[in-house]
């Protein structure tokens, strides 16, 4: 069996294993499971997974009062910093940019 064919077979076996239709032993021997998964059991598991996904999505979409206050605080700080920077003299801004970029370039990676 060529290497390519072997890889294809292993890939298909892994796909079957993911669906519970094949299993591999510690000796790398592939066999059929004693019991095959039923459609009913798989659909029940899928319903549970779908419900969990929906609950996670709803939970993540909700923003608590703390999160909203934090976002507002960060926005206010950024606005304050931008106003401060805009209020600086053009020469002062140039000196700060030059000094800070020099300090940054001397930092190690």
Gaussian input, Z-matrix of N, CA and C with variables (Angstrom, degrees):
# hf/3-21g

backbone

0 1
 N
 C     1     B1
 C     2     B2     1     A1
 N     3     B3     2     A2     1     D1
 C     4     B4     3     A3     2     D2
 C     5     B5     4     A4     3     D3
 N     6     B6     5     A5     4     D4
 C     7     B7     6     A6     5     D5
 C     8     B8     7     A7     6     D6
 N     9     B9     8     A8     7     D7
 C    10    B10     9     A9     8     D8
 C    11    B11    10    A10     9     D9
 N    12    B12    11    A11    10    D10
 C    13    B13    12    A12    11    D11
 C    14    B14    13    A13    12    D12
 N    15    B15    14    A14    13    D13
 C    16    B16    15    A15    14    D14
 C    17    B17    16    A16    15    D15
 N    18    B18    17    A17    16    D16
 C    19    B19    18    A18    17    D17
 C    20    B20    19    A19    18    D18
 N    21    B21    20    A20    19    D19
 C    22    B22    21    A21    20    D20
 C    23    B23    22    A22    21    D21
 N    24    B24    23    A23    22    D22
 C    25    B25    24    A24    23    D23
 C    26    B26    25    A25    24    D24
 N    27    B27    26    A26    25    D25
 C    28    B28    27    A27    26    D26
 C    29    B29    28    A28    27    D27
 N    30    B30    29    A29    28    D28
 C    31    B31    30    A30    29    D29
 C    32    B32    31    A31    30    D30
 N    33    B33    32    A32    31    D31
 C    34    B34    33    A33    32    D32
 C    35    B35    34    A34    33    D33
 N    36    B36    35    A35    34    D34
 C    37    B37    36    A36    35    D35
 C    38    B38    37    A37    36    D36
 N    39    B39    38    A38    37    D37
 C    40    B40    39    A39    38    D38
 C    41    B41    40    A40    39    D39
 N    42    B42    41    A41    40    D40
 C    43    B43    42    A42    41    D41
 C    44    B44    43    A43    42    D42
 N    45    B45    44    A44    43    D43
 C    46    B46    45    A45    44    D44
 C    47    B47    46    A46    45    D45
 N    48    B48    47    A47    46    D46
 C    49    B49    48    A48    47    D47
 C    50    B50    49    A49    48    D48
 N    51    B51    50    A50    49    D49
 C    52    B52    51    A51    50    D50
 C    53    B53    52    A52    51    D51
 N    54    B54    53    A53    52    D52
 C    55    B55    54    A54    53    D53
 C    56    B56    55    A55    54    D54
 N    57    B57    56    A56    55    D55
 C    58    B58    57    A57    56    D56
 C    59    B59    58    A58    57    D57
 N    60    B60    59    A59    58    D58
 C    61    B61    60    A60    59    D59
 C    62    B62    61    A61    60    D60
 N    63    B63    62    A62    61    D61
 C    64    B64    63    A63    62    D62
 C    65    B65    64    A64    63    D63
 N    66    B66    65    A65    64    D64
 C    67    B67    66    A66    65    D65
 C    68    B68    67    A67    66    D66
 N    69    B69    68    A68    67    D67
 C    70    B70    69    A69    68    D68
 C    71    B71    70    A70    69    D69
 N    72    B72    71    A71    70    D70
 C    73    B73    72    A72    71    D71
 C    74    B74    73    A73    72    D72
 N    75    B75    74    A74    73    D73
 C    76    B76    75    A75    74    D74
 C    77    B77    76    A76    75    D75
 N    78    B78    77    A77    76    D76
 C    79    B79    78    A78    77    D77
 C    80    B80    79    A79    78    D78
 N    81    B81    80    A80    79    D79
 C    82    B82    81    A81    80    D80
 C    83    B83    82    A82    81    D81
 N    84    B84    83    A83    82    D82
 C    85    B85    84    A84    83    D83
 C    86    B86    85    A85    84    D84
 N    87    B87    86    A86    85    D85
 C    88    B88    87    A87    86    D86
 C    89    B89    88    A88    87    D87
 N    90    B90    89    A89    88    D88
 C    91    B91    90    A90    89    D89
 C    92    B92    91    A91    90    D90
 N    93    B93    92    A92    91    D91
 C    94    B94    93    A93    92    D92
 C    95    B95    94    A94    93    D93
 N    96    B96    95    A95    94    D94
 C    97    B97    96    A96    95    D95
 C    98    B98    97    A97    96    D96
 N    99    B99    98    A98    97    D97
 C   100   B100    99    A99    98    D98
 C   101   B101   100   A100    99    D99
 N   102   B102   101   A101   100   D100
 C   103   B103   102   A102   101   D101
 C   104   B104   103   A103   102   D102
 N   105   B105   104   A104   103   D103
 C   106   B106   105   A105   104   D104
 C   107   B107   106   A106   105   D105
 N   108   B108   107   A107   106   D106
 C   109   B109   108   A108   107   D107
 C   110   B110   109   A109   108   D108
 N   111   B111   110   A110   109   D109
 C   112   B112   111   A111   110   D110
 C   113   B113   112   A112   111   D111
 N   114   B114   113   A113   112   D112
 C   115   B115   114   A114   113   D113
 C   116   B116   115   A115   114   D114
 N   117   B117   116   A116   115   D115
 C   118   B118   117   A117   116   D116
 C   119   B119   118   A118   117   D117
 N   120   B120   119   A119   118   D118
 C   121   B121   120   A120   119   D119
 C   122   B122   121   A121   120   D120
 N   123   B123   122   A122   121   D121
 C   124   B124   123   A123   122   D122
 C   125   B125   124   A124   123   D123
 N   126   B126   125   A125   124   D124
 C   127   B127   126   A126   125   D125
 C   128   B128   127   A127   126   D126
 N   129   B129   128   A128   127   D127
 C   130   B130   129   A129   128   D128
 C   131   B131   130   A130   129   D129
 N   132   B132   131   A131   130   D130
 C   133   B133   132   A132   131   D131
 C   134   B134   133   A133   132   D132
 N   135   B135   134   A134   133   D133
 C   136   B136   135   A135   134   D134
 C   137   B137   136   A136   135   D135
 N   138   B138   137   A137   136   D136
 C   139   B139   138   A138   137   D137
 C   140   B140   139   A139   138   D138
 N   141   B141   140   A140   139   D139
 C   142   B142   141   A141   140   D140
 C   143   B143   142   A142   141   D141
 N   144   B144   143   A143   142   D142
 C   145   B145   144   A144   143   D143
 C   146   B146   145   A145   144   D144
 N   147   B147   146   A146   145   D145
 C   148   B148   147   A147   146   D146
 C   149   B149   148   A148   147   D147
 N   150   B150   149   A149   148   D148
 C   151   B151   150   A150   149   D149
 C   152   B152   151   A151   150   D150
 N   153   B153   152   A152   151   D151
 C   154   B154   153   A153   152   D152
 C   155   B155   154   A154   153   D153
 N   156   B156   155   A155   154   D154
 C   157   B157   156   A156   155   D155
 C   158   B158   157   A157   156   D156
 N   159   B159   158   A158   157   D157
 C   160   B160   159   A159   158   D158
 C   161   B161   160   A160   159   D159
 N   162   B162   161   A161   160   D160
 C   163   B163   162   A162   161   D161
 C   164   B164   163   A163   162   D162
 N   165   B165   164   A164   163   D163
 C   166   B166   165   A165   164   D164
 C   167   B167   166   A166   165   D165
 N   168   B168   167   A167   166   D166
 C   169   B169   168   A168   167   D167
 C   170   B170   169   A169   168   D168
 N   171   B171   170   A170   169   D169
 C   172   B172   171   A171   170   D170
 C   173   B173   172   A172   171   D171
 N   174   B174   173   A173   172   D172
 C   175   B175   174   A174   173   D173
 C   176   B176   175   A175   174   D174
 N   177   B177   176   A176   175   D175
 C   178   B178   177   A177   176   D176
 C   179   B179   178   A178   177   D177
 N   180   B180   179   A179   178   D178
 C   181   B181   180   A180   179   D179
 C   182   B182   181   A181   180   D180
 N   183   B183   182   A182   181   D181
 C   184   B184   183   A183   182   D182
 C   185   B185   184   A184   183   D183
 N   186   B186   185   A185   184   D184
 C   187   B187   186   A186   185   D185
 C   188   B188   187   A187   186   D186
 N   189   B189   188   A188   187   D187
 C   190   B190   189   A189   188   D188
 C   191   B191   190   A190   189   D189
 N   192   B192   191   A191   190   D190
 C   193   B193   192   A192   191   D191
 C   194   B194   193   A193   192   D192
 N   195   B195   194   A194   193   D193
 C   196   B196   195   A195   194   D194
 C   197   B197   196   A196   195   D195
 N   198   B198   197   A197   196   D196
 C   199   B199   198   A198   197   D197
 C   200   B200   199   A199   198   D198
 N   201   B201   200   A200   199   D199
 C   202   B202   201   A201   200   D200
 C   203   B203   202   A202   201   D201
 N   204   B204   203   A203   202   D202
 C   205   B205   204   A204   203   D203
 C   206   B206   205   A205   204   D204
 N   207   B207   206   A206   205   D205
 C   208   B208   207   A207   206   D206
 C   209   B209   208   A208   207   D207
 N   210   B210   209   A209   208   D208
 C   211   B211   210   A210   209   D209
 C   212   B212   211   A211   210   D210
 N   213   B213   212   A212   211   D211
 C   214   B214   213   A213   212   D212
 C   215   B215   214   A214   213   D213
 N   216   B216   215   A215   214   D214
 C   217   B217   216   A216   215   D215
 C   218   B218   217   A217   216   D216
 N   219   B219   218   A218   217   D217
 C   220   B220   219   A219   218   D218
 C   221   B221   220   A220   219   D219
 N   222   B222   221   A221   220   D220
 C   223   B223   222   A222   221   D221
 C   224   B224   223   A223   222   D222
 N   225   B225   224   A224   223   D223
 C   226   B226   225   A225   224   D224
 C   227   B227   226   A226   225   D225
 N   228   B228   227   A227   226   D226
 C   229   B229   228   A228   227   D227
 C   230   B230   229   A229   228   D228
 N   231   B231   230   A230   229   D229
 C   232   B232   231   A231   230   D230
 C   233   B233   232   A232   231   D231
 N   234   B234   233   A233   232   D232
 C   235   B235   234   A234   233   D233
 C   236   B236   235   A235   234   D234
 N   237   B237   236   A236   235   D235
 C   238   B238   237   A237   236   D236
 C   239   B239   238   A238   237   D237
 N   240   B240   239   A239   238   D238
 C   241   B241   240   A240   239   D239
 C   242   B242   241   A241   240   D240
 N   243   B243   242   A242   241   D241
 C   244   B244   243   A243   242   D242
 C   245   B245   244   A244   243   D243
 N   246   B246   245   A245   244   D244
 C   247   B247   246   A246   245   D245
 C   248   B248   247   A247   246   D246
 N   249   B249   248   A248   247   D247
 C   250   B250   249   A249   248   D248
 C   251   B251   250   A250   249   D249
 N   252   B252   251   A251   250   D250
 C   253   B253   252   A252   251   D251
 C   254   B254   253   A253   252   D252
 N   255   B255   254   A254   253   D253
 C   256   B256   255   A255   254   D254
 C   257   B257   256   A256   255   D255
 N   258   B258   257   A257   256   D256
 C   259   B259   258   A258   257   D257
 C   260   B260   259   A259   258   D258
 N   261   B261   260   A260   259   D259
 C   262   B262   261   A261   260   D260
 C   263   B263   262   A262   261   D261
 N   264   B264   263   A263   262   D262
 C   265   B265   264   A264   263   D263
 C   266   B266   265   A265   264   D264
 N   267   B267   266   A266   265   D265
 C   268   B268   267   A267   266   D266
 C   269   B269   268   A268   267   D267
 N   270   B270   269   A269   268   D268
 C   271   B271   270   A270   269   D269
 C   272   B272   271   A271   270   D270
 N   273   B273   272   A272   271   D271
 C   274   B274   273   A273   272   D272
 C   275   B275   274   A274   273   D273
 N   276   B276   275   A275   274   D274
 C   277   B277   276   A276   275   D275
 C   278   B278   277   A277   276   D276
 N   279   B279   278   A278   277   D277
 C   280   B280   279   A279   278   D278
 C   281   B281   280   A280   279   D279
 N   282   B282   281   A281   280   D280
 C   283   B283   282   A282   281   D281
 C   284   B284   283   A283   282   D282
 N   285   B285   284   A284   283   D283
 C   286   B286   285   A285   284   D284
 C   287   B287   286   A286   285   D285
 N   288   B288   287   A287   286   D286
 C   289   B289   288   A288   287   D287
 C   290   B290   289   A289   288   D288
 N   291   B291   290   A290   289   D289
 C   292   B292   291   A291   290   D290
 C   293   B293   292   A292   291   D291
 N   294   B294   293   A293   292   D292
 C   295   B295   294   A294   293   D293
 C   296   B296   295   A295   294   D294
 N   297   B297   296   A296   295   D295
 C   298   B298   297   A297   296   D296
 C   299   B299   298   A298   297   D297
 N   300   B300   299   A299   298   D298
 C   301   B301   300   A300   299   D299
 C   302   B302   301   A301   300   D300
 N   303   B303   302   A302   301   D301
 C   304   B304   303   A303   302   D302
 C   305   B305   304   A304   303   D303
 N   306   B306   305   A305   304   D304
 C   307   B307   306   A306   305   D305
 C   308   B308   307   A307   306   D306
 N   309   B309   308   A308   307   D307
 C   310   B310   309   A309   308   D308
 C   311   B311   310   A310   309   D309
 N   312   B312   311   A311   310   D310
 C   313   B313   312   A312   311   D311
 C   314   B314   313   A313   312   D312
 N   315   B315   314   A314   313   D313
 C   316   B316   315   A315   314   D314
 C   317   B317   316   A316   315   D315
 N   318   B318   317   A317   316   D316
 C   319   B319   318   A318   317   D317
 C   320   B320   319   A319   318   D318
 N   321   B321   320   A320   319   D319
 C   322   B322   321   A321   320   D320
 C   323   B323   322   A322   321   D321
 N   324   B324   323   A323   322   D322
 C   325   B325   324   A324   323   D323
 C   326   B326   325   A325   324   D324

   B1=1.4458
   B2=1.5310
   B3=1.2994
   B4=1.4644
   B5=1.5228
   B6=1.3148
   B7=1.4647
   B8=1.5141
   B9=1.3282
   B10=1.4611
   B11=1.5222
   B12=1.3294
   B13=1.4610
   B14=1.5196
   B15=1.3275
   B16=1.4625
   B17=1.5293
   B18=1.3370
   B19=1.4607
   B20=1.5249
   B21=1.3259
   B22=1.4653
   B23=1.5275
   B24=1.3305
   B25=1.4607
   B26=1.5251
   B27=1.3326
   B28=1.4660
   B29=1.5281
   B30=1.3136
   B31=1.4596
   B32=1.5304
   B33=1.3203
   B34=1.4617
   B35=1.5270
   B36=1.3303
   B37=1.4623
   B38=1.5246
   B39=1.3213
   B40=1.4690
   B41=1.5248
   B42=1.3277
   B43=1.4571
   B44=1.5330
   B45=1.3239
   B46=1.4632
   B47=1.5238
   B48=1.3365
   B49=1.4646
   B50=1.5271
   B51=1.3188
   B52=1.4664
   B53=1.5271
   B54=1.3350
   B55=1.4653
   B56=1.5279
   B57=1.3409
   B58=1.4485
   B59=1.5195
   B60=1.3304
   B61=1.4585
   B62=1.5189
   B63=1.3065
   B64=1.4640
   B65=1.5172
   B66=1.3264
   B67=1.4619
   B68=1.5173
   B69=1.3227
   B70=1.4542
   B71=1.5204
   B72=1.3391
   B73=1.4707
   B74=1.5191
   B75=1.3291
   B76=1.4608
   B77=1.5275
   B78=1.3337
   B79=1.4745
   B80=1.5182
   B81=1.3084
   B82=1.4679
   B83=1.5243
   B84=1.3271
   B85=1.4568
   B86=1.5220
   B87=1.3223
   B88=1.4507
   B89=1.5178
   B90=1.3179
   B91=1.4637
   B92=1.5194
   B93=1.3260
   B94=1.4506
   B95=1.5213
   B96=1.3286
   B97=1.4728
   B98=1.5274
   B99=1.3356
   B100=1.4657
   B101=1.5262
   B102=1.3246
   B103=1.4664
   B104=1.5190
   B105=1.2844
   B106=1.4608
   B107=1.5202
   B108=1.3215
   B109=1.4621
   B110=1.5302
   B111=1.3024
   B112=1.4603
   B113=1.5158
   B114=1.2879
   B115=1.4553
   B116=1.5229
   B117=1.3302
   B118=1.4536
   B119=1.5304
   B120=1.3295
   B121=1.4675
   B122=1.5182
   B123=1.3257
   B124=1.4677
   B125=1.5213
   B126=1.3308
   B127=1.4598
   B128=1.5287
   B129=1.3399
   B130=1.4632
   B131=1.5222
   B132=1.3260
   B133=1.4682
   B134=1.5201
   B135=1.3296
   B136=1.4635
   B137=1.5205
   B138=1.3221
   B139=1.4614
   B140=1.5267
   B141=1.3327
   B142=1.4647
   B143=1.5266
   B144=1.3379
   B145=1.4760
   B146=1.5275
   B147=1.3386
   B148=1.4653
   B149=1.5235
   B150=1.3401
   B151=1.4643
   B152=1.5312
   B153=1.3243
   B154=1.4703
   B155=1.5203
   B156=1.3347
   B157=1.4642
   B158=1.5199
   B159=1.3301
   B160=1.4645
   B161=1.5208
   B162=1.3397
   B163=1.4651
   B164=1.5246
   B165=1.3275
   B166=1.4702
   B167=1.5129
   B168=1.3249
   B169=1.4584
   B170=1.5312
   B171=1.3259
   B172=1.4667
   B173=1.5211
   B174=1.3354
   B175=1.4622
   B176=1.5292
   B177=1.3233
   B178=1.4656
   B179=1.5166
   B180=1.3223
   B181=1.4631
   B182=1.5233
   B183=1.3319
   B184=1.4615
   B185=1.5152
   B186=1.2895
   B187=1.4556
   B188=1.5279
   B189=1.3253
   B190=1.4613
   B191=1.5261
   B192=1.3147
   B193=1.4653
   B194=1.5232
   B195=1.3400
   B196=1.4648
   B197=1.5177
   B198=1.3309
   B199=1.4683
   B200=1.5236
   B201=1.3307
   B202=1.4646
   B203=1.5188
   B204=1.3336
   B205=1.4660
   B206=1.5248
   B207=1.3223
   B208=1.4757
   B209=1.5265
   B210=1.3323
   B211=1.4727
   B212=1.5267
   B213=1.3246
   B214=1.4633
   B215=1.5196
   B216=1.3262
   B217=1.4596
   B218=1.5272
   B219=1.3189
   B220=1.4739
   B221=1.5170
   B222=1.3285
   B223=1.4670
   B224=1.5247
   B225=1.3286
   B226=1.4675
   B227=1.5272
   B228=1.3400
   B229=1.4691
   B230=1.5225
   B231=1.3298
   B232=1.4633
   B233=1.5251
   B234=1.3146
   B235=1.4671
   B236=1.5236
   B237=1.3407
   B238=1.4517
   B239=1.5266
   B240=1.3452
   B241=1.4642
   B242=1.5269
   B243=1.3285
   B244=1.4663
   B245=1.5299
   B246=1.3339
   B247=1.4749
   B248=1.5181
   B249=1.3452
   B250=1.4607
   B251=1.5247
   B252=1.3309
   B253=1.4632
   B254=1.5206
   B255=1.3342
   B256=1.4655
   B257=1.5254
   B258=1.3337
   B259=1.4630
   B260=1.5200
   B261=1.3321
   B262=1.4664
   B263=1.5198
   B264=1.3240
   B265=1.4582
   B266=1.5375
   B267=1.3185
   B268=1.4653
   B269=1.5277
   B270=1.3186
   B271=1.4585
   B272=1.5208
   B273=1.3263
   B274=1.4633
   B275=1.5303
   B276=1.3345
   B277=1.4711
   B278=1.5226
   B279=1.3361
   B280=1.4720
   B281=1.5255
   B282=1.3660
   B283=1.4651
   B284=1.5291
   B285=1.3153
   B286=1.4680
   B287=1.5258
   B288=1.3373
   B289=1.4688
   B290=1.5243
   B291=1.3155
   B292=1.4581
   B293=1.5292
   B294=1.3381
   B295=1.4599
   B296=1.5275
   B297=1.3297
   B298=1.4687
   B299=1.5288
   B300=1.3187
   B301=1.4712
   B302=1.5182
   B303=1.3292
   B304=1.4474
   B305=1.5291
   B306=1.3329
   B307=1.4712
   B308=1.5218
   B309=1.3133
   B310=1.4643
   B311=1.5279
   B312=1.3227
   B313=1.4775
   B314=1.5349
   B315=1.3302
   B316=1.4624
   B317=1.5359
   B318=1.3214
   B319=1.4559
   B320=1.5324
   B321=1.3295
   B322=1.4627
   B323=1.5250
   B324=1.2809
   B325=1.4668
   B326=1.4965
   A1=107.76
   A2=116.25
   A3=120.03
   A4=110.22
   A5=115.96
   A6=121.12
   A7=112.21
   A8=115.86
   A9=120.03
   A10=110.18
   A11=116.64
   A12=121.36
   A13=110.43
   A14=116.89
   A15=121.50
   A16=110.45
   A17=116.49
   A18=120.26
   A19=110.97
   A20=116.89
   A21=120.32
   A22=110.56
   A23=117.00
   A24=121.04
   A25=109.83
   A26=117.43
   A27=120.59
   A28=111.50
   A29=116.21
   A30=119.92
   A31=110.52
   A32=116.83
   A33=120.27
   A34=111.43
   A35=116.54
   A36=119.49
   A37=111.07
   A38=116.95
   A39=120.51
   A40=110.37
   A41=116.51
   A42=120.44
   A43=110.03
   A44=116.34
   A45=120.14
   A46=111.34
   A47=116.11
   A48=120.41
   A49=110.50
   A50=116.59
   A51=120.24
   A52=111.56
   A53=116.50
   A54=120.76
   A55=112.55
   A56=116.37
   A57=120.38
   A58=114.33
   A59=117.14
   A60=120.85
   A61=112.71
   A62=118.57
   A63=122.83
   A64=107.49
   A65=115.61
   A66=119.69
   A67=108.88
   A68=116.09
   A69=121.79
   A70=108.32
   A71=115.00
   A72=120.10
   A73=109.64
   A74=116.41
   A75=121.36
   A76=111.07
   A77=116.69
   A78=121.10
   A79=112.13
   A80=117.82
   A81=124.52
   A82=111.67
   A83=116.59
   A84=121.40
   A85=108.55
   A86=115.61
   A87=121.07
   A88=109.58
   A89=117.19
   A90=122.32
   A91=109.61
   A92=114.28
   A93=121.53
   A94=107.76
   A95=118.05
   A96=119.57
   A97=110.84
   A98=116.23
   A99=121.09
   A100=111.15
   A101=115.53
   A102=119.71
   A103=108.33
   A104=115.17
   A105=120.74
   A106=109.52
   A107=116.53
   A108=118.59
   A109=109.58
   A110=115.28
   A111=119.23
   A112=109.33
   A113=115.03
   A114=120.08
   A115=110.47
   A116=116.40
   A117=120.48
   A118=111.52
   A119=117.20
   A120=120.64
   A121=110.45
   A122=116.02
   A123=119.17
   A124=110.82
   A125=117.35
   A126=118.88
   A127=111.01
   A128=117.53
   A129=120.47
   A130=109.73
   A131=116.29
   A132=119.93
   A133=110.59
   A134=117.48
   A135=120.68
   A136=110.94
   A137=117.38
   A138=120.84
   A139=109.99
   A140=116.66
   A141=120.58
   A142=109.80
   A143=116.61
   A144=119.76
   A145=111.44
   A146=116.08
   A147=119.98
   A148=111.20
   A149=116.73
   A150=120.31
   A151=110.62
   A152=116.50
   A153=120.29
   A154=110.05
   A155=117.35
   A156=120.64
   A157=111.35
   A158=115.68
   A159=119.67
   A160=111.12
   A161=117.36
   A162=120.34
   A163=111.08
   A164=117.41
   A165=120.12
   A166=111.21
   A167=116.34
   A168=120.23
   A169=110.80
   A170=116.54
   A171=120.60
   A172=110.44
   A173=116.91
   A174=121.07
   A175=110.77
   A176=116.73
   A177=120.34
   A178=112.62
   A179=117.58
   A180=120.41
   A181=112.14
   A182=116.34
   A183=120.37
   A184=110.01
   A185=116.47
   A186=120.74
   A187=108.36
   A188=115.80
   A189=119.81
   A190=109.69
   A191=115.64
   A192=120.51
   A193=110.02
   A194=116.52
   A195=120.13
   A196=110.50
   A197=118.00
   A198=121.85
   A199=109.91
   A200=117.24
   A201=120.12
   A202=111.42
   A203=117.59
   A204=121.20
   A205=110.61
   A206=116.77
   A207=120.57
   A208=110.38
   A209=116.34
   A210=119.81
   A211=111.00
   A212=117.20
   A213=120.95
   A214=110.73
   A215=117.00
   A216=121.26
   A217=111.33
   A218=116.26
   A219=120.01
   A220=110.33
   A221=117.09
   A222=120.57
   A223=110.98
   A224=116.92
   A225=120.31
   A226=111.14
   A227=117.19
   A228=120.40
   A229=111.08
   A230=116.44
   A231=119.13
   A232=110.97
   A233=116.50
   A234=119.83
   A235=110.77
   A236=116.73
   A237=121.34
   A238=110.91
   A239=117.42
   A240=121.46
   A241=111.03
   A242=116.79
   A243=119.93
   A244=111.42
   A245=116.38
   A246=119.36
   A247=111.16
   A248=116.95
   A249=120.80
   A250=109.61
   A251=116.98
   A252=120.63
   A253=110.23
   A254=117.18
   A255=120.47
   A256=110.98
   A257=117.53
   A258=120.81
   A259=114.03
   A260=118.32
   A261=120.86
   A262=110.99
   A263=115.27
   A264=121.83
   A265=108.76
   A266=117.89
   A267=122.34
   A268=110.51
   A269=118.31
   A270=121.70
   A271=111.89
   A272=116.24
   A273=120.72
   A274=110.88
   A275=116.31
   A276=119.71
   A277=110.88
   A278=117.02
   A279=120.75
   A280=110.69
   A281=116.98
   A282=120.52
   A283=111.10
   A284=116.95
   A285=120.39
   A286=111.35
   A287=116.54
   A288=120.26
   A289=109.70
   A290=116.93
   A291=120.62
   A292=111.27
   A293=117.41
   A294=121.09
   A295=111.47
   A296=116.06
   A297=119.64
   A298=112.48
   A299=117.65
   A300=118.67
   A301=110.30
   A302=118.26
   A303=121.06
   A304=111.32
   A305=116.67
   A306=120.46
   A307=111.25
   A308=116.10
   A309=120.10
   A310=111.40
   A311=117.24
   A312=120.02
   A313=111.51
   A314=117.53
   A315=119.85
   A316=112.80
   A317=117.57
   A318=120.78
   A319=109.84
   A320=115.97
   A321=119.32
   A322=109.31
   A323=114.45
   A324=119.68
   A325=111.81
   D1=132.03
   D2=-179.07
   D3=-72.45
   D4=162.51
   D5=179.30
   D6=-61.72
   D7=-38.61
   D8=-179.33
   D9=-65.41
   D10=-45.13
   D11=-179.60
   D12=-63.51
   D13=-41.34
   D14=179.28
   D15=-61.06
   D16=-44.18
   D17=179.47
   D18=-63.91
   D19=-39.36
   D20=178.96
   D21=-64.22
   D22=-44.87
   D23=-179.99
   D24=-62.57
   D25=-44.97
   D26=179.51
   D27=-63.06
   D28=-37.76
   D29=178.33
   D30=-64.22
   D31=-43.11
   D32=178.84
   D33=-67.55
   D34=-38.18
   D35=177.22
   D36=-64.37
   D37=-40.26
   D38=177.93
   D39=-63.72
   D40=-37.04
   D41=177.23
   D42=-64.29
   D43=-43.94
   D44=177.10
   D45=-63.25
   D46=-37.80
   D47=179.01
   D48=-64.08
   D49=-38.79
   D50=179.80
   D51=-61.96
   D52=-27.03
   D53=179.66
   D54=-98.86
   D55=7.00
   D56=176.65
   D57=78.61
   D58=18.06
   D59=-177.70
   D60=-101.88
   D61=-3.47
   D62=177.30
   D63=-150.49
   D64=156.08
   D65=176.17
   D66=-143.09
   D67=152.14
   D68=-178.47
   D69=-117.19
   D70=139.46
   D71=179.93
   D72=-90.54
   D73=176.57
   D74=177.85
   D75=-65.33
   D76=-21.98
   D77=178.87
   D78=-90.89
   D79=11.93
   D80=179.52
   D81=65.19
   D82=35.28
   D83=176.05
   D84=-103.80
   D85=126.31
   D86=-178.29
   D87=-90.74
   D88=134.06
   D89=178.78
   D90=-140.07
   D91=168.42
   D92=174.50
   D93=-86.08
   D94=135.97
   D95=179.44
   D96=-63.29
   D97=155.72
   D98=178.63
   D99=-62.23
   D100=-42.67
   D101=177.26
   D102=-120.90
   D103=136.23
   D104=179.11
   D105=-93.01
   D106=147.66
   D107=179.62
   D108=-67.24
   D109=142.38
   D110=178.46
   D111=-94.55
   D112=157.48
   D113=179.42
   D114=-63.83
   D115=-35.96
   D116=-179.83
   D117=-63.17
   D118=-45.05
   D119=179.85
   D120=-65.65
   D121=-40.25
   D122=179.93
   D123=-65.52
   D124=-38.33
   D125=-178.55
   D126=-70.64
   D127=-34.49
   D128=176.85
   D129=-64.37
   D130=-44.07
   D131=177.79
   D132=-61.81
   D133=-40.11
   D134=-179.57
   D135=-66.31
   D136=-38.01
   D137=177.70
   D138=-62.61
   D139=-42.81
   D140=178.99
   D141=-64.26
   D142=-45.02
   D143=179.25
   D144=-61.11
   D145=-43.31
   D146=179.03
   D147=-62.36
   D148=-41.21
   D149=179.37
   D150=-63.99
   D151=-42.61
   D152=179.57
   D153=-64.16
   D154=-42.72
   D155=178.99
   D156=-60.89
   D157=-42.54
   D158=179.10
   D159=-64.59
   D160=-43.63
   D161=178.81
   D162=-62.55
   D163=-40.08
   D164=177.64
   D165=-63.62
   D166=-42.46
   D167=-179.52
   D168=-62.97
   D169=-44.78
   D170=178.99
   D171=-62.50
   D172=-42.86
   D173=-179.40
   D174=-62.79
   D175=-42.54
   D176=-177.07
   D177=-73.09
   D178=-25.79
   D179=179.47
   D180=-75.71
   D181=-28.04
   D182=-179.62
   D183=-72.79
   D184=132.66
   D185=175.28
   D186=-110.37
   D187=125.86
   D188=179.97
   D189=-74.92
   D190=168.20
   D191=178.35
   D192=-60.98
   D193=-35.98
   D194=179.50
   D195=-64.74
   D196=-43.97
   D197=179.89
   D198=-63.50
   D199=-43.26
   D200=179.09
   D201=-63.70
   D202=-41.79
   D203=178.45
   D204=-65.75
   D205=-38.60
   D206=178.75
   D207=-64.00
   D208=-44.76
   D209=178.29
   D210=-60.30
   D211=-42.95
   D212=179.85
   D213=-64.81
   D214=-39.61
   D215=179.25
   D216=-64.66
   D217=-43.95
   D218=179.00
   D219=-63.38
   D220=-42.99
   D221=178.86
   D222=-62.27
   D223=-40.70
   D224=178.80
   D225=-64.95
   D226=-40.88
   D227=178.73
   D228=-64.11
   D229=-41.85
   D230=179.70
   D231=-65.94
   D232=-40.19
   D233=178.40
   D234=-64.32
   D235=-42.03
   D236=178.75
   D237=-62.19
   D238=-42.00
   D239=179.32
   D240=-65.64
   D241=-39.12
   D242=179.06
   D243=-67.08
   D244=-39.84
   D245=176.49
   D246=-64.28
   D247=-40.82
   D248=179.25
   D249=-62.32
   D250=-45.59
   D251=-178.31
   D252=-64.60
   D253=-41.19
   D254=179.83
   D255=-67.16
   D256=-26.82
   D257=-179.97
   D258=-79.36
   D259=-11.46
   D260=179.05
   D261=-73.63
   D262=151.46
   D263=174.62
   D264=-64.48
   D265=149.20
   D266=-178.96
   D267=-59.27
   D268=-40.04
   D269=178.72
   D270=-65.75
   D271=-41.55
   D272=178.13
   D273=-63.10
   D274=-41.59
   D275=178.12
   D276=-62.30
   D277=-42.45
   D278=-179.72
   D279=-62.73
   D280=-42.93
   D281=178.46
   D282=-62.52
   D283=-43.61
   D284=179.54
   D285=-63.83
   D286=-42.74
   D287=179.42
   D288=-61.94
   D289=-44.75
   D290=-179.28
   D291=-63.80
   D292=-46.11
   D293=-178.66
   D294=-65.13
   D295=-47.75
   D296=-177.13
   D297=-69.41
   D298=-35.95
   D299=177.87
   D300=-69.22
   D301=-33.39
   D302=175.66
   D303=-66.16
   D304=-43.22
   D305=176.79
   D306=-62.16
   D307=-40.92
   D308=-179.26
   D309=-66.18
   D310=-40.77
   D311=-178.37
   D312=-68.69
   D313=-23.12
   D314=178.41
   D315=-82.86
   D316=-11.31
   D317=-179.94
   D318=-70.44
   D319=147.04
   D320=177.26
   D321=-80.87
   D322=156.15
   D323=-178.38
   D324=-79.32

